[in-house]
Amino acid sequence: MIRRGHRVTGLTQRPDAVTVDIALISAFSPEWQALRSLLSKLIIEQPALELTLAERLSGLYVRYPSRDAAAHPLVGLRVNNGVWAFGAESYGDLLRKTKHYTLEGVADRITAPTLIMDAENAQFFKGQPQEAEKALVNAPTTLVTLTDAEGAGEHCHMGAMLLAHQTMFDWLDDTLAVG
């Protein structure tokens, strides 16, 4: 996995803190080289395959092993990245460091146009997009729910990242249009 990013400490970004994760097919074994060659040929023959692979190989599907066998099922998906990003020393420390990241007490001060994305089958945060929309009383909001029929009904619109991104770009075009 190749992930370049800024480590977040409070609200300070540290561009000097860069991690490198290696994406699929980065090993140099003969088996991986053969698979890489095969996929390269298939992508040339069927360009749409590249887009499908790009969606399906999103880092959100990467499972990092948890050190705690009794941990919640979500631990190990993106939580370890959160521990790293916030400089936390443990999962508990991450929860303490992020507990103040909420709209509570500040939502009414937000006035910027806000796009709120929802998924028809949201498993983890069901109803929160609607709560956010209600809380943003002084901001023009657009709530978009992507659906199963569009192939985008799952959490974070997995399987339809292109549609999710196009929705965001279209909203930006409409919202920031000059004229």
C-alpha positions as CSV (number, residue, x, y, z in Angstrom):
1,M,0.0,0.0,0.0
2,I,1.4,3.4,-0.9
3,R,0.0,6.0,1.3
4,R,1.5,9.4,1.5
5,G,0.0,11.8,3.9
6,H,0.4,14.4,6.6
7,R,0.5,13.3,10.2
8,V,-2.1,15.2,12.1
9,T,-1.2,16.4,15.6
10,G,-4.1,18.4,16.9
11,L,-4.7,20.7,13.9
12,T,-1.1,20.9,12.8
13,Q,-0.1,19.0,9.6
14,R,3.4,17.6,9.4
15,P,4.5,17.3,5.8
16,D,7.7,15.7,7.0
17,A,5.8,12.7,8.3
18,V,5.3,10.4,5.3
19,T,4.4,6.8,5.4
20,V,4.7,4.4,2.6
21,D,2.3,1.5,2.2
22,I,2.7,-0.6,-0.8
23,A,-0.3,-1.3,-3.1
24,L,-1.2,-4.7,-4.5
25,I,1.2,-6.3,-6.9
26,S,4.3,-4.6,-5.6
27,A,6.3,-7.7,-4.7
28,F,8.9,-8.9,-7.0
29,S,8.3,-12.6,-6.9
30,P,7.7,-14.4,-10.2
31,E,4.1,-15.1,-9.3
32,W,3.4,-11.4,-8.6
33,Q,5.2,-10.4,-11.8
34,A,3.1,-12.8,-13.8
35,L,-0.1,-11.5,-12.3
36,R,1.0,-7.9,-12.9
37,S,1.8,-8.7,-16.5
38,L,-1.6,-10.4,-17.0
39,L,-3.5,-7.5,-15.4
40,S,-1.6,-5.0,-17.6
41,K,-2.6,-6.9,-20.7
42,L,-6.2,-7.1,-19.6
43,I,-6.3,-3.4,-18.8
44,I,-5.0,-2.6,-22.3
45,E,-7.6,-4.9,-23.9
46,Q,-10.5,-3.7,-21.7
47,P,-9.9,-0.2,-20.4
48,A,-13.0,-0.3,-18.1
49,L,-11.2,-3.0,-16.1
50,E,-8.7,-0.4,-14.8
51,L,-11.5,1.7,-13.3
52,T,-13.2,-1.4,-11.8
53,L,-9.8,-2.4,-10.2
54,A,-9.2,1.1,-9.0
55,E,-12.5,1.1,-7.2
56,R,-12.1,-2.4,-5.7
57,L,-8.6,-2.0,-4.6
58,S,-9.4,1.0,-2.4
59,G,-7.4,1.2,0.8
60,L,-10.7,0.9,2.7
61,Y,-10.7,-2.8,2.0
62,V,-7.3,-3.3,3.6
63,R,-7.5,-5.1,7.0
64,Y,-4.7,-4.3,9.4
65,P,-4.3,-7.1,12.0
66,S,-5.5,-6.0,15.5
67,R,-3.2,-6.8,18.4
68,D,-6.3,-7.5,20.5
69,A,-8.2,-10.7,19.5
70,A,-11.3,-9.5,21.4
71,A,-11.4,-6.1,19.6
72,H,-14.5,-4.7,17.9
73,P,-14.7,-6.0,14.3
74,L,-14.0,-2.5,12.9
75,V,-10.7,-2.3,14.8
76,G,-8.0,-3.2,12.2
77,L,-9.8,-1.7,9.2
78,R,-9.0,2.0,9.5
79,V,-8.4,2.4,13.2
80,N,-4.7,1.8,13.1
81,N,-4.4,4.6,10.6
82,G,-6.3,6.8,13.0
83,V,-3.9,5.9,15.8
84,W,-1.0,6.8,13.5
85,A,-2.6,10.0,12.2
86,F,-3.4,11.4,15.6
87,G,-0.2,10.2,17.3
88,A,-2.3,8.1,19.7
89,E,-0.6,5.5,21.8
90,S,-3.5,3.1,21.9
91,Y,-7.1,2.6,20.7
92,G,-8.3,4.1,23.9
93,D,-6.0,7.1,23.4
94,L,-7.4,7.6,19.9
95,L,-10.9,7.7,21.3
96,R,-9.9,10.3,23.8
97,K,-8.1,12.4,21.2
98,T,-11.0,12.3,18.8
99,K,-14.0,12.7,21.2
100,H,-14.1,16.4,20.6
101,Y,-14.4,16.1,16.8
102,T,-18.1,16.7,16.7
103,L,-20.6,19.3,15.5
104,E,-22.0,19.8,19.0
105,G,-21.8,23.4,19.9
106,V,-20.5,24.6,16.6
107,A,-22.9,23.5,13.9
108,D,-24.9,26.7,14.1
109,R,-21.7,28.7,13.3
110,I,-21.0,26.8,10.1
111,T,-22.2,28.9,7.1
112,A,-20.3,27.3,4.2
113,P,-22.2,25.3,1.6
114,T,-22.0,21.7,2.7
115,L,-22.4,18.4,0.8
116,I,-23.6,15.5,2.9
117,M,-23.2,12.1,1.5
118,D,-25.3,9.1,2.6
119,A,-25.5,5.5,1.6
120,E,-28.8,3.6,1.3
121,N,-27.4,0.7,3.4
122,A,-25.3,2.6,5.8
123,Q,-24.2,0.1,8.4
124,F,-22.2,2.2,10.8
125,F,-23.6,5.7,11.0
126,K,-27.2,5.3,10.0
127,G,-29.2,8.5,10.4
128,Q,-26.1,10.7,11.0
129,P,-26.2,12.4,7.6
130,Q,-29.8,13.5,8.3
131,E,-28.8,14.7,11.8
132,A,-25.9,16.7,10.4
133,E,-28.2,18.3,7.8
134,K,-30.7,19.3,10.6
135,A,-27.8,20.7,12.8
136,L,-26.4,22.9,10.0
137,V,-29.1,25.5,10.4
138,N,-27.1,28.4,8.9
139,A,-25.4,26.5,6.1
140,P,-26.9,25.7,2.7
141,T,-26.8,21.9,2.6
142,T,-27.2,19.2,0.0
143,L,-28.0,15.7,1.2
144,V,-27.3,13.1,-1.4
145,T,-28.2,9.4,-0.8
146,L,-26.6,7.0,-3.2
147,T,-28.5,3.8,-3.7
148,D,-28.2,0.1,-4.3
149,A,-29.7,0.6,-7.8
150,E,-26.7,2.8,-8.6
151,G,-24.3,0.2,-7.1
152,A,-23.4,2.7,-4.4
153,G,-25.6,1.8,-1.4
154,E,-22.9,0.5,0.8
155,H,-20.8,2.3,3.5
156,C,-18.6,4.9,1.8
157,H,-20.2,3.9,-1.5
158,M,-17.8,0.9,-1.9
159,G,-18.1,-0.5,-5.4
160,A,-19.1,2.8,-6.9
161,M,-16.3,5.2,-6.0
162,L,-16.4,6.8,-9.4
163,L,-20.1,7.7,-9.0
164,A,-19.4,9.0,-5.5
165,H,-16.5,11.1,-6.7
166,Q,-18.5,12.4,-9.7
167,T,-21.3,13.4,-7.4
168,M,-18.9,15.4,-5.3
169,F,-17.3,17.0,-8.3
170,D,-20.6,17.9,-9.8
171,W,-21.7,19.5,-6.5
172,L,-18.5,21.5,-6.4
173,D,-19.0,22.6,-10.0
174,D,-22.6,23.7,-9.2
175,T,-21.7,25.3,-5.8
176,L,-18.6,27.1,-6.9
177,A,-19.8,28.1,-10.3
178,V,-18.9,31.7,-11.3
179,G,-21.5,33.6,-13.2
